[in-house]
Amino acid sequence: MRRKLTRLSWIPLILTLPYWLPSLVIRLRMWLFTKVNGEEGLQLPNDKIDATRFKQIYGHKNAAGRSQGAALSDLFWYWLSPGAEMHQEHIENGERYEYVARMTREILAVPANRIEALTEKCMGNVLAEKLSRPWQVVRLRDLLMPVWAEFYYELVFAEQCPAYARQLIVGNASDVVNALKGCSLRHMPRRNRLTRFLEKKLRQGAFGRAFPTDFTVEEQAFYLQGTYFNTAIVQMSEAVAHTLLAVAQHPQVQERLAAHTDDEHYYDLVVTETLRLFPLFGIAHRITSGDIVVDDETTLPRGSVLCFNYPAYHQTGYDRPDTFLPERWEQLSQKEAHYIPFGVYGNRSCPAQRIALISMKKAAQIMLGQFQLYSSASHTRSMPNRAPCLVVAREARLPYLARGSVLSLMKLQDQWEDVVRSIQQLFLGSFMVWHARQLKLAENHFANTVS
């Protein structure tokens, strides 16, 4: 009898796992990452330097270093490899960065009607292929990655994206983002296949722009892979997935958007609030190239590693900051609010801001014009669950009880997946942080390039 009671006593503990284990594991992960990766980095905002100083410091001319001199860079380079040394965010200031930045601006300088038309074309292709049933449950991030693979392939190479190229691009981007979130280890052969493909395209003259003669073909491929077929694919897929998931969980917002797909202003408000509550960047780090005087009592010395925490900054200065409330932007100014989803002007703000906002809005308009969205899954900034969502064609009818059953099962599945995933993230994430410190990709690169 005593043995039976002991066994039964485990049942409540097991049944409540989804409510306490993931948060416990997250705290444990942070503790382990600090131990493995060291305590380098001053996170902003903090108790001494509040959010009112955030933009001032971020935009300071001495917050100029990108990778050299920070052990944290080894971790970023590890996740972004191959070719982190050609990634626009991580190249140090100089002629090479200036050339790459100028090329990126030129490629992204596309007329608004061309951006919208290309978004409509790529969304149409993928939705017709992936959403053929009256209703189905999808992972929004997975659904959207092929859209942006086709979009950026055509933008870069000025030709329609073949199926094989789309598969390579999606495989590379999925591998990068899943490793970043600790949901899987890196699969370098998968990433390297895309590099070799891009090298072949470059040798064939498919890229209609000339690089400086000191750029090797491999370096050129790394630039294209990191900027367009890694960062752009991941960030756009997650940006639109966040937008649609937020809309799916706020019926009044969805009803207004679906009823007025031509209401550009309200779509802008929804996108703005999505990027505030779920900023695509977690932490950006900068290495100070000189002292930064904050006030009479605080100076950040040269060589400091500053970690700018976007989510924390976006939580300050708002009423009900955790609430998804697009209407708040009717009264707020983006310039005056604590809002920097694309970084700070003057310190390498995201060059894709314009094209991203236009294509995000257009993608949401197309999706909501054709489908009704519902979700009971958790919605966090990191979105490791890839945004489960019930998608119902507008002309279809899914009975209320059937929809409720699907959403109940979705919530239960998501909760238990979170238990398994949190343990997986603990071990895989800890291993990758340790492995990055062993490989020292950034440190070794700068050691070999400094004369």
Buried (B, 14 or more C-beta within 10 A) or exposed (E): EEEEEEEEEEEEEEEEBBEEBBEEBBEBBEEBBEEBBEEEBBBBBEEEBEBEBBBEBBBBEBBBBBBBBBBBBBBBBBBBBBBBBBBBBBBBEEEBBEBBBEBBEEBBEBEEEEBBEBBBBBBEBBBEEBBEEEBBBBBBBBBBBBBBBBBBBBBBBEEEBEEEBBBBBBBBBBBBBBBBBBBBBBBEEBBBBBBEBBBEBBEEEEBEEEBEEEBEEBBBBBBBBBBBBBBBBBBBBBBBBBBBBBBBBBEEBBEBBBEEEEBEEBBBBBBBBBBBBBBBBBBBBBBBBBBBEBEEEEEBEBEBBBBBBBBBBBBBBBEEBEEBBBEBBEEBEEEEBBBBBBBBEEBBBBBBBBBBBBBBBBBBBBBBEBBBBBBBBBBEBBBBBBBBBBBBBEEEEBEEEEBEEBBEEBBEBBBEBBBEBBBBBBEBBBEBBBBBBEBBBBBEBBEEEEE
